[in-house]
Amino acid sequence: MRLFAATLLIASGLSAGAAGQEGADCDQAYKSMQSTIERKKPRLSAQAQLALERIALRLYHACGTGHLEQPGELFKKLDGTRH
């Protein structure tokens, strides 16, 4: 759980105060992360899966409101976390 809390803090810290980028492809980055979560599902515990989905959804919402400069980068960092 500490890993997920740290990941969430990193994601929210990186997104704080960032200006939205015109044409940011939030949908594609989110869908890509969802397919990654589906692929990792057999190796993840229920808590780990839920945490990843919640963080991905928060990143998606931040991207949609224009608070993320580069949404793909944060989704890649989330994908790179150990689970």
Residue pairs with C-beta under 8 A, 6 or more apart in sequence:
1 47
1 51
3 81
3 82
3 83
4 48
4 51
4 52
4 55
7 55
7 77
7 78
7 81
8 55
8 58
10 77
11 55
11 58
11 59
11 74
11 77
11 78
12 58
12 62
14 74
15 59
15 62
15 67
15 68
15 74
16 67
18 67
18 68
18 69
19 66
19 69
20 63
20 65
20 66
20 67
20 68
20 69
21 68
21 69
21 70
24 63
24 66
24 68
24 70
24 71
25 71
25 72
26 60
26 63
26 64
26 68
26 71
29 59
29 60
29 63
29 71
29 72
29 75
30 56
30 57
30 59
30 60
30 63
30 71
30 75
32 75
33 52
33 56
33 59
33 75
33 78
33 79
34 53
34 56
36 79
37 44
37 49
37 52
37 53
37 56
40 49
40 52
40 83
41 49
43 83
44 52
44 83
48 83
52 78
52 83
55 78
56 75
56 78
59 68
59 71
59 74
59 75
59 78
60 71
62 68
62 71
63 71
68 74
